[in-house]
Structure formats: structure tokens, C-alpha cells
């Protein structure tokens, strides 16, 4: 698995998997490109994992509920579609409407029961999405491909609006991208571009923000600082500091005994910096790069610290700005595998390490996404 193009200018202390030299193979460019039809977007990646995501535009009715429909399919030619749904309001906030056995997918405006599909969704997953049973998933994909406009109904009550558009065309495009009739890359290109990446990262422990260096504390204009800095020791020799300013978060990496270094992430094409940064309970640095200063879409990165630099663990992106929560965006890249360092030299630290919130070894993000839908 590889990162196709150096999308980001990652400053001191942050690195990413390097792209191969020479022109990018046309097949990889086609895999990395988004394809749109109506409310639907198809996004694949160089590993040939594909996801179609669909959501209708927000209406002026602030009580309208929109279904986010995610259709994943494995690489195997006869792989069955995996369908997950989440529900959001007009601002993109996740909703948890009560599910029951009376939910149906219907051809909008047609009340005949014969045109309805009974939705069996089960319990919500950790990220708030519901997974359809394999049988219902196949029926939904067929109906959404054939029916022009659909909605989810509970009896006579509409539960949520559904995306519309030529889903069938994107499904056919997915098939061509995943299974071209003849090889699209030479053996030399595959060896050069389809590399394996395994990362080992360090866990973090929160430290008292008042111990932050003066340059960190004063990094925001005094009138613009929103919150006190966040600080964590990450590994035996480094600290990370995150300062929330009104013009965006600032990330500093500091080696013990040295001055902190500003380590913001910028997009190469625009030099636009991230708008959001946080270190989560799994010791992963989360970064959001908005699309054209629109935080409703863009790119979301998760990175783990290896001891000298941050390695890219998960990269998601969505080009359409419809307030879809980032955890539902298609995965554009992930390393082959990654794991935590389990033992470190003893350090003098008054703050005990946080309890680990993630397993020691983690599969790549594509496999986790597919596994979460099983």
C-alpha cells in the first residue's frame, strides 16, 4: 500500500510514506480520483479498495434527517456489497433515531407496499453507523440503482431523505477500476508504487499544560487564544503541545532539553494549514485540512509518533461539502499494518501514563473498516 502523491507539506518532526520517482501510472491516478453522480461519490485508492458514499444536500427544513449511505466492497470479483447507514441533521450532527422493524426503503411518492424494502439494521456501531444485513444490502443496492428517488419510511412517517443519482454508473465504474480487463501496470511499476509499510509508534501520557514552554504559551495572539495548551509526553524523549487559536490550531514538537518546533501540516498545492488538531486517547495526532477553508469537507489525517517523526496511519478525504462527519469519509490511504511499542526505558514522570485505549497491533484502516461492517 502506498501514498500516491506527496499531498502534504509536513514540517519538522512529521513524515509520510514517500512516493516513487517518475510519473504516476495512469491507473493509479484513475483509482485515486473521485467520481460523482448526483448525490453519490465513488472513491477508490491504490489498493483497489472502493467506497461509494451518498448523502442528499441539506434542506432549509432544520428538522430534516438525512441518511448517509456507505457502500463498500472488497477486492474479490464476486465480493458482496457491504452497506452501512448513518443519520445526520441539516448541520451534519449525528442522530440516533430509534430503529424498529417497521422501517422501509420506499420509492418516494409511491405508497404501494410491493415497492418497499424492509430495513433490518441492527444496533448502531461505535461510530454511529448501522449495518444492513447481507440480504438487505443487496436489495438496497439494487433499489437505489433503479429507483430515481427514495426515502426511509416508518409507516406513513418519513424517517430520512436518501441520496439520489445514477448509482448504477458508479457501480459499473467501480467494477472496471477494481477488475480491469487487462493488467494496467507493469511488474516494475507495481514494485515501485505498491509498497508495504509497517509502522511502530509510541504511546503518550498527558502532562500539566502549565509546564508548557513560554514560546508555546505565547504562540497565539493574547486576544485570540481560545483554550489553555494541551501537552503530552510522547515516548521517552519528546513532548507534543497543541494550542487552540481562533485562526487554527498550532502543533509543537519538543525534544527534551531543546526548544519546541512548530510542526503544522500544510497542503502542498495551496500551502493551506490545518484548522484542527488534537491528540486522541489512542496517542494518534488527528489533523483536519479543510477544502478551500470549508471545514465541512476536506482531508482528515491520523498520525502516530515513531520516536523521531509522525507516521501517517490513516488518511480520509471527501471533496463534496455536505457536512458528513469525517469518520464516514472514504479511506484514501493506510499503512499495511501498525503497532505500539510495548516497553520503553523508565522515565521520571510525575504523571502516570494513560491506560491504553487501543490494541497493541492494529490492522490497516481498510481492513478495520470492512471488519467493522461484518
N, C-alpha and C positions, 0 to 999 in steps of 0.2 A: 504494500500500500504506500502511496506516495502523495506528496503535495505537489500539485501540478505546476503552479506558478508562485513565485515569491510575492504573495498578495500584500504582505505587511512589511513595514519598516520597523523592526523590533529593536529598540535601543539597548543600551548597555545592560547586560545581565539577562537578556531574553534571546532565545534562539528558536529556530524552527527547522524541520527537515529540509535539506537542500534539494532544489530541483536539479534535474540533469542538465548538462550542457547541450547546446544546439536547439534547433526549432522544435516546438512542441508538436508531437504527432497529431494529425488532424482528428483521428479517432478520439484521442483524449480531450481535445477541445470540444468535440461534439458531446462527449459524456459529461463534461463539466458545465455545459451551457444549460440555462433554464429554458423551458418551452411552455408557452401559455396558450390556453384555450378557455375563453370565458372566465369563470371563477377558478379554474384549475391550473395548477403549475406542476410540471414534471421536472424533477431534479435528480440526476444520477451523479456518479462520481467515478473516478478511475478504477475503482474496484468492481464496477458494474452493479453495485447496489443502487436501487432506484426507489424513489418515493414520489407519489403524486399527492399533493395537498390541495384542498379546496375549501374556500370559505367565501360566503357572499359579502358584498360591501355592507357596511353599517347603514341602517336606515335612519331617518330622522326620528323614528319612534324609539325613545330611550328605554322602552320595556321589551324591545325585540331581542330574541335569543337567536344566536347564530350557531350552527353546527360546524365545527372544524373537522373535516373528513380527511383521514390519512390512510393511503393505500400503499402498503409495502409489498414487495415481492422479492424472494430470494433469487439467486443466480440460476438455479436449475431451470431447464427449459419448461418443465411441467409444474413448476412451483405454484402453489395455490396462493391467491392474494390474501393478505392479512389486512383487515380493516379495523381501524380504531376511530373513535369519535370523541371529541371534547366539545364543551359548550361555553360560549363566551357572550358577553353583552356588547352593546354598541361601542364601548370603550376598550374592549379586549380583556376585561376582568373575567376570570374563570368562574363558571357557575356549576352547581351540582344539583340540577333538578332531580326530583325523586323519580327513579325509574320504576316501571311496573310492566306487567305482561300485556298491557293494552297499547303499548307504543307501536305505531305502524309507520312505515315509509309509504307515502302515497303520491300518486301523480297529482300535482297541485290543481285544485279546482274540480277534480273528479272524485266523487264520493263513493263510487262502486267498490265494495269490499274486494271484488275479484282483482282489482288493480293494486292492492295493498300487500306489503311485505311486513310480517310481524317481526319486530326487532327484539332479539334476545341479547342483551348487552352485558349482563353480569355486573359484578361490583367494579367500582372505579379503581384504576391503577394509582400508584403513588403520585404520578404527575397529573392526575385528574381526568385521564382519558378512559373511555370504555372500549372494550374489545368485543367485537361481534364474533359469534360462533362461526366456524368454517363454513357451514351451510348457509347461514345468513349473509356472511361476507360475499360469497359467490353470487347470491341473489341480488345483493345491493349493487355490486359492481355491474351486473347485467342491467339492472333497472336504471342506474344513474347514467349508463351509456346510452340507453334507448329513450328514456323519458325526458322531455325537454325541461320541465320544471317540477321539482318535488318539494315536499315538506314532511316533517315528522309530526304526526298527529296522535293525540290521546283521545280517542273517541272523536267528538266534534271540535275539540280544542287543539289549536296548533301549538306544538311544543317548541319547534325551532325551524328556522328557514335553512334550506340546504343550498350548496353551491350548484350552479348550472353551467352548461357549456359542453363542448364536444369532447367528453371524457374518452370516448372510443378512439379518437385520433391519437390521444396521448398514450393510451394503452398499446396501440399499434406501434407508435414511436418507441415506447419502452422495449417492446419485443425486438425491434430492429437494432436498438442500441445494445441490448444485452446479448443478442444472438445474431450477429451479422452473418450473412450467407457465406462469406469467406473471410479469412483472417485479415484484420485491419492493421496489424502491427507485425514487424519482423521480429525474429528472435533477439536480434541486437537491441531493438527498441524496447522490447519487454524487459530485457536485462537491465537496461539503462534507466527506465522510467518506473517500472513496477517493483520497487524495492521493499524490503521488510524493515520495520522499525520496532525495536523493543526498548522501552524506557524504564528506568528505575528512579523513583522520586522519593523525596524526604517528607516526613510529616512535620506539622507545625504546632506551636503552642502559643497561645495569646500572652502578650506582655502588657504591663501597665502603660497606657498611652502617654502618661506624664513623663515617661523616661525617653520620649522621642527627642532626637537632636533638635537644636534651635532652628536649623535650616528647614526642617520638616514642619515644625510648629508655625513658622512664618512663611510657608510656601504659598499660602493664599493671601490675597489682599484681606486685611483685617475685617473689612466690611463685607467680604464675600464668603468667608469661611462658614460652612454650614454646621459641621459637627466636629467633635474632637477627633484627632487622628486615630486610626486603627493600627495596632502594631502586633507583630508576631515574630517569635524566633522560628526560623525555618532551617532545620538542620543544626549542626553544632557551631557553625561559624557565621551565620547570616541572619539579618533581620529584614523584614519587609514592613514598610509603612505606607498606609493609604490615607490620603487626605481628601475629604469631600469639599470641593469648591463649587460655587454656583456655575462656573464655566466648565465644569468637568472634574472628574477625579484625577488625582496625581498619585503615581506609584513610585516609591523609592525603594531601591535595594541597597542594603548596607552590609558590608563585610565588617566583622568585629574588629574594632581598632581603627577603622577607616571612616571617611565621611560618606554619608548617603549619596547615592547617584540616582537622579531622575531617570526612570525606566518606562516611560509611557510608550504605548503601542500606537503606531500610525499606519494608515493605509498608504501603500506606495503610490497609487495612481493619483490621489488627491492630497496626500500629506495630512489628511484629516485624523485627528487624535480621537481616542476612545472617550466616550461620555460617561461610562460607568465602570467601576472596578470594585471587586470585593474578593476576599479570601474565604472560601466556604468551609464547612465542617470537615470536608474530605481533604483539606490542605491544597485545594486547587484554586488558582487565581482565575477568576471569571472576569472577562473583558467584553464590553459591548461597543461595537463600532457602528454608529447609525448610518443609514443610507441618506446622503445629502442632508445631514442634520435632522433627519426624521427618525426618531427613536422607535417608531412603530415597526421598523424593519431594519435590515442590515446584516451584520455578522456578529456572531457570539463565539468567543474562544474560551476554552478551559485549558490551563497550563499547570504543569507540576514542576517543582524545583528539583533539579538533579544534583545540586551541590555547587555548581558554578553558573548555571543558567536555567531558564524556564523552558521546558519542552512542551510542544503542543500536544495535548491529549485529546481534545475534541474540538471540532470546528463545524459550526452550523451557520446556515445563511438563508435568507429569504429576501427576494428583491421586490416583492409586492407588499405595499404598506397597508395592511388591513388589521392591524392590532392583534395579530396572532401571538400568543405567548412564546418566547424563544425556545422553550423546551419541546415545542411541537415542530420547530423548523427542521427541514431536511439536514441530515448529517453530510457534510461535504468532505470531511477527512477525519481519520483516526489512525493512530499507530497500530501495528499488528497486535501488540499487547503492551501492558504496562503493569508495574507492581511497585509496592512500597519497600523502602529499606526497613528491615525489621529490627536492626540493632545499630546503635550509634555509640560513640565514645561518651562517657559520663561527662556532663557539663554542669557547671554551677549555675543553678537557675532556681529562683525563689518561687516561680510559678510552675506548678506541675503540668506536664503535657496533657493535652486534651485526649479524651478517650477516642480511639479510632472509630470513625463512622463509616468506614468502607473496608471491604475485604483486602487482604494482603496482595492478592493477584487479581487483576481485572481484565476481562476480555475487551477487545476493541469495541468502540461505540456502536458499530453496525450490528455486531452480534448481540450486544445488550439490547438494542432497540428491537430486534427481531425476537429475542428471547422474552422481552417484556410483554410481547403481544401473544405469546403462546398460552 
